[in-house]
Amino acid sequence: MGQDKIVVVGARENNLKNLTVEIPRDKLVVITGLSGSGKSSLAFDTIYAEGQRRYVESLSAYARQFLGQMDKPDVDHIDGLSPAVSIDQKSSSRNPRSTVGTVTETYDYLRILFARVGTPYCPNGHGPIERQSTDQIVDAARALPEGTKLQILAPVVRGRKGEYKSILQDVAKAGYVRVRVDGEMYEVTDDIPMDRYKQHTIEVVVDRLVMKEGVDRRLADSIEAALKMGKGLVTLSSAGADDVWKDQLFSESYSCPECGFSMPELEPRAFSFNSPYGACPECTGLGTKTEFDPELIIPNRTIPLRDGAIAPFVYKSGETKEWWPDLLDGVGEAMGFDASLPVAELDQVAMDAVMKGIDRPIVVKMRYGRSERKFTRNWDGVLAELRRRYDSTESEWVRNDLAQYMSTKPCPVCLGKRLKPESLSVKVGDRDISQLTGLPVEDALAFFTGVTKKLSARQRTIAERAIKEIVERLKFLLDVGLGYLTLDRNARTLAGGEAQRIRLATQIGSGLMGCLYILDEPSIGLHQRDNRKLIETLKRLRDLGNTVIVVEHDEETMLAADWLIDLGPGAGEHGGQIINQGTVEEFLRGQEGTALYLSGRKSIPIPSRRRQPASPNPLASPPKRSRAR
């Protein structure tokens, strides 16, 4: 067999009728036909499945155990196959942490850029933060009140996995006696428990002293030793008369001279919302929080508070559960409002007390017939009560019942930006990393093509490679018609066509040659004005030396193909046969199937009268024009 074609012999997968076909290599090939005629069975279930299976079989047994191997398709044999890459409509990430930026790897280069040339700014509005000198750190320690107990710690490991026995041995050889591991004090000779698969922080206790006159020299020497051991970092742990220890991290890297705000050396992980060193601690980097929603908890504000206004406290029969009426009466008495009034008549202070709690005990009066019992209890609020019940229950039914009163909203701390305030205070060209990822791809590309003018000569030298990679990836997204997307867009919200085109842009960026790419209707959801961009992208992938097979109905894509294959003549058991194939010129001379419509010999007329829906929906999309079949 020649090496210029893929030869499929005897394909019988699904409804294929013992099909034999020759597909030219290193060309843009479009497979078209009626829905259900066998297009995906040929492209994905036969050609891709066999190409992927053969590639996985070529790997070692060790590597194969980590890869899902596909079953051999029902085909006699296929020759001329390359390693196959499938780009279908189900290939988007379901991970809530995945964004357009992470999927395309653009965000990885953004993190490197900000870590290497970013300028930190004080979050309290005191301007750019500069590096901290040893004298400034010593002065900060001297400012502690007399009598304060002080420990000078050198961080030698920060948030890394491992057991670090050799480091502890080196600490002991250096003459140090104590270390603090994950916040707990140990002697170096102790058997310190450390799980090699968990992250640990190890700090060496360089000195312990009490602030008084005459310790200045010792203080300076100890801080210098700690900075040397901690590679520019030192932790001052101090305790006053209340014996409550407070830690303050100092760095030779960055510190605000006005308010004393200090941050460690900038690292790429500080800008990652998948790392505890960069993620917002409130939402752990998700950008959203699913919490109990007061509007869902009190859906009807005309009902009295104690008589069923709080929906989770009401049985299906309409009777208020347990002792909640008496408890709400106690809250009302403590705050000076009547719990028997409708919710709409209560002011915001009263509602805050009900939903969020109050800081003093309330008196609850329980009535049993003619008797009455009083007791006091703390009131943390309806939201805290529901959260406590949701977290503590082992019943899936109770959890599902409470979940109906919850909603997902942007994180109240980071406002959906996913990162810590320290990370968001670092800027490149007057923009932080969340502002850049919030820009549409078109605007982000314009920013990065001109940002070098705002950088110093040294910064330009450092940032040149990272900016080049970012610009290339943004151009690829623009070329496939995705210039309207933002890099912080959640990957789960992408349409099938959008996810497919993102993967297509990523594959072009990889620059691979000699591969077989198979796509499933990539033009879905794409405006016609951007269709030409998509076709040029497919051609570019072909020109790199790859074979591109596209399952498609779009007329413009078919006319741009190097080779066309039409399956039919019908759907299901009536399909599975090749009724026409060839170059565009040869294909258009066909006497059945898609060729008749593509050549204009047949058409589907637009109805002169449109049927009106029974209940018109103003939000409904207008009817689409039929594509060539």
Secondary structure, DSSP 8 states (H G I E B T S, - for coil): --TTEEEEEEE-STT--SEEEEEETTSEEEEEESTTSSHHHHIIIIIIHHHHHHHHHTS-HHHHTTS------S-SEEES---EEEE-TT-S---TT-BHHHHTTHHHHHHHHHHHH-EEB-TTS--B-B---HHHHHHHHHTS-TT-EEEEEEEEEEEEES--HHHHHHHHHTT--EEEETTEEEETTS-----TTSEEEEEEEEEEEE--TT-HHHHHHHHHHHHHHTTSEEEEEEE-TT--EEEEEEESSEE-TTT--EE----GGGG-TTSTTTB-TTTTTSSEEEEE-HHHHS--TTSBGGGTTSGGGB-TTS-B-TTHHHHHHHHHHHHT--TTSBGGGS-HHHHHHHHH--SS-EEEEEEETTEEEEEEE----HHHHHHHHHHH---HHHHHHHHTTEEEEE-TTTTT--B-HHHHTEEETTEEHHHHHTSBHHHHHHHHHHGGGGS-HHHHHHHHHHHHHHHHHHHHHHHTT-TT-BTTSBGGG--HHHHHHHHHHHHHHHT--S-EEEEE-TTTT--GGGHHHHHHHHHHHHHTT-EEEEE---HHHHHT-SEEEEEESSSGGG--EEEEEESHHHHHT-SSTHHHHHTTSS-----SS----SS--TTS---------
